[in-house]
Amino acid sequence: MFNTIGIITKPNDSVSEDTAIRLSEFLLIHSVDVVSGNKSIIQQADLIIVVGGDGSILSTARSFVDNNIPILGINLGRLGFLADVPLKGMFDIVSEVLNGKYIKEERCLLSCQIKQNNKTLDNFLALNDVIIHRKEHLKMVEFDVYINDKLVNNQRADGLIITTPTGSTAYALSSGGPIMHPGVNAIGLVSICPHTMSHRPLLIPGDSEVMIQVKDSDDGTIVSFDGQTSIVIKVGQDICVRQHSSFINLLHPKGYNYFEIIRSKLHWGHKL
């Protein structure tokens, strides 16, 4: 099924690097070519194996989303929502994947443009979420929310999370947002500690465009992408978010069950 596999490791992590070496040796024995480095992976790979945790999957997805290369994650992290192949039994599962025994799942990303006077200043991607928040956590931020150019509301809060279904089990969940199945075509808006008793999370159609206008920033408002990249937003700059035009394909071991992942990782439904 796959002739050339690109392997991506977690930077400066000896366990990840040692695991990647063992995996490369295993693949070569099975007559599968191995490449590394973004340029070689884009030009040659028909599968990417990420040896790390969910954070490594997030950065890999942003880097390769437009290249239509499926991603399989070897979990060296704590949760393993995205990188769900356990280190123990890794070779058995990789063998099954090489023989076409896997589950493929499409995941959307968010595309974010920073605009000023209708000109795009910068572009970013996020697999989990785009988060607007303060540099100083003890100060609220005031912002207007627009969906498809229609005003939704004005808010004062510690911040706002714009999430994909993938990101609904991350920061958005801890802020009171709903769990969204990855097959749901929706974008979630979850306020962080809103200064009102009536505000609730909002789910909107996946083809919507969200625009945020920050009202009172003194260079103290930050926009973060998957919690890995951040920029400072100034008054007069708009944050425009919509689904990215390309999707990624995550590969899971056969027998993968999303609800089992939720139960095992978040202890959903467990008796106290």
Secondary structure, DSSP 8 states (H G I E B T S, - for coil): --SEEEEEE-TT-HHHHHHHHHHHHHHHHTT-EEE-SHHHHHHH-SEEEEEE-HHHHHHHHHHHGGGT--EEEEE-SS--SS--EESTTHHHHHHHHHTT-EEEEEEEEEEEEEEETTEEEEEEEESSEEEEEESSTTS-EEEEEEETTEEEEEEEESEEEEE-TGGGGTHHHHTT-----TT--EEEEEEES-SSSS---EEEETT--EEEEESS-SS-EEEEETTTEEEEE-TTEEEEEEEEEEEEEEEEETT--HHHHHHHHH-TT---
